[in-house]
């Protein structure tokens, strides 16, 4: 694969991702629902 192909593919992937997020947010707004919060990535444990 050429670098141009990979760069073009990544640009299209990023655009598609942004469009999907925008669609999700628009749908939430239309339904009057709050969007889900992303996970923080933190794991909290309580050890007795």
C-alpha positions as CSV (number, residue, x, y, z in Angstrom):
1,X,0.0,0.0,0.0
2,X,1.2,3.5,-0.7
3,X,1.3,6.2,1.9
4,X,-1.2,8.2,-0.1
5,X,-3.7,5.4,0.1
6,X,-3.2,5.0,3.9
7,X,-3.5,8.8,4.5
8,X,-6.7,8.9,2.4
9,X,-8.2,6.0,4.2
10,X,-7.4,7.5,7.6
11,X,-8.9,10.9,6.6
12,X,-12.1,9.1,5.5
13,X,-12.2,7.1,8.7
14,X,-11.9,10.2,10.8
15,X,-14.6,12.0,8.8
16,X,-16.9,9.0,9.1
17,X,-16.3,8.9,12.9
18,X,-17.1,12.6,13.4
19,X,-20.2,12.2,11.3
20,X,-21.3,9.2,13.4
21,X,-20.8,11.2,16.7
22,X,-22.7,14.2,15.3
23,X,-25.6,11.9,14.2
24,X,-25.6,10.3,17.7
25,X,-25.7,13.8,19.4
26,X,-28.5,15.0,17.0
27,X,-30.5,11.9,17.7
28,X,-30.2,12.3,21.5
29,X,-31.3,15.9,21.1
30,X,-34.3,14.9,19.0
31,X,-35.4,12.3,21.6
32,X,-34.7,14.7,24.5
33,X,-32.2,12.3,26.1
34,X,-28.7,13.0,27.4
35,X,-25.8,11.4,25.6
36,X,-24.0,8.7,27.4
37,X,-20.8,9.9,29.2
38,X,-17.6,8.3,28.0
39,X,-15.8,6.0,30.4
40,X,-13.0,7.7,32.3
41,X,-10.7,4.7,32.1
42,X,-10.2,4.7,35.9
43,X,-10.9,1.6,38.0
44,X,-11.7,2.3,41.6
45,X,-11.3,-0.5,44.1
46,X,-11.9,-0.6,47.8
47,X,-9.9,-3.0,49.8
48,X,-11.0,-3.7,53.3
